[in-house]
Amino acid sequence: MKPTLPLLLAIALAAPMGAFAADAHDHGKAAPHKLELNAGKKWSTDDALRQGMTTIHASVSQTLPAAHSGKAKASDYDAFGQTVSAQIAYIVENCKLDPKADAQLHTIVADMSEGMEIAQGKQGDKKRASGVVKVAQAVNAYGKYFDHAGWKAIQMPH
């Protein structure tokens, strides 16, 4: 990823995510950045991105059912948040994408970061499950816009 992304993510993780997502990704426009395909095709990925996203996918798949059923404990959400945070850091440090693909990934990373913070209880304990859902939605967006062989969308609760 671009060298500026680690700095942006460090700032983002220290600041409220809603403000970061709006300020850093709208580039002066009122509407948030919209994910797009690469001329009708999915964006290329690299090994670091695929590895990090596979781990995040597994964590979401494990945590989402308990969160949806109301059976997830604070420790489950904390562990989920730590896993997502560590994998985002790994992706930021090791992922090397084309600048246009990187710009698309920024939106997904911002959504995952926001969901991670909500899951960790930074918006109140009652909203923690919605943070897991937000990360799941970002993970599914990744699969829709990035080429990751064998990727399966996470089934969202009804």
C-alpha angles and dihedrals in degrees: 000000000000115000090241093062096075089054092047092049092048089053091043094052090051094047133056107282096222091063093046095049092050097043103038100041107039095064092210096318125117094229122070119250111280120221114240137183121244101259089319095317133096118264119257119255134200133221094264093052093046092048094049094044092047089056092047090048091053092049092049091047090053098043103038098072093052092044092050093048093047092244098111114111128214088258090056091053092045092051090046091051092048092051093048092045093050092048093048088052090049092050093047092049099043110024116102113187136163108273093249093050089045090055090054091048090054090068093051093046091050091052092047091048092051091048091048091054092049090049089052089059100253090136095040134291094268092063098050094101090054088058090059089049091051091052090047090053091050091048090052091048088053090055091049095050105028129064106240113155114233094011114159124196117242112247107241120220117250 
